[in-house]
Amino acid sequence: MSWFVRKDKGIQTPTEMKREAPDGLWYQCPNCKKAMHTREHKLNAYTCVHCNYHEKIGSEAYFSILFDDNEFTELDANMTSADPLKFVDTKAYPDRVKSTIAKTGLKDAVRTAYGPMNGSTVTMAVMDFNFIGGSMGSVVGEKIARAIDYAIKNKTPFLMISRSGGARMMEAGFSLMQMAKTSAKLALLSEAKIPYVSLLTDPTTGGVTASYAMLGDFNIAEPEALIGFAGPRVIRETIGKDLPKGFQSAEFVLDHGFLDFIVDRKDLKDKLTNLFRMLQ
């Protein structure tokens, strides 16, 4: 004879009494697949509390992490792309820009701003991969150039956070011109003896890597960021050889002398503050 006899089968909770967790309450890490509270993930600088995976984030998140109390003044906030080449692929370039603006709420692939970081004013430019793959077009080059001009005029350190698939094909030569344009502006920044730190995040590729992303007084990166010029598949097909394990990861690039160090995003604000103070 059993000690316990179930009289009712299953849980008899009426449908109207059932509660579901609200959307966005939990975050599942794409790397280790473990769950954590979304608020905990945000407070941990958008890194996994279990495996330290660095979630891919954009300008809004970096501004909130780096600027004191998320207080900043944005520069050239309403600048948008023109269509100098009347480019059409699956849709006309102006239509692609308009639909991307409506989808992302961004005007282009970079935002520039100045504000306090641990009490000292810093000018920064942060790329957004969600806007046409973070591609570098005329607006990206012009906004970065103007941000550098602001840093020179006001003698503030300059921070560039790159996350890009490279040059924007819809602007062809106009896009490639931004490599020389931004590099020339950074030379003026150097002549003015104003500190410049370049942070490379996942991914940083193409013409961005070949220009302003690698021209910092310090070139630093987040853990496991993909950094390179051409993609691994293109390189493999070109040289006809298998690539080394971890090729183009931040750790591989660091070992081969193209980075100064790798920084955990949770330590980024304090590390940057120390670097700028050391360089001034």
Order of alpha helices (4+ residues) and beta strands (2+ residues): beta-beta-alpha-alpha-beta-alpha-beta-beta-alpha-beta-alpha-beta-alpha-beta-alpha-alpha-beta-alpha
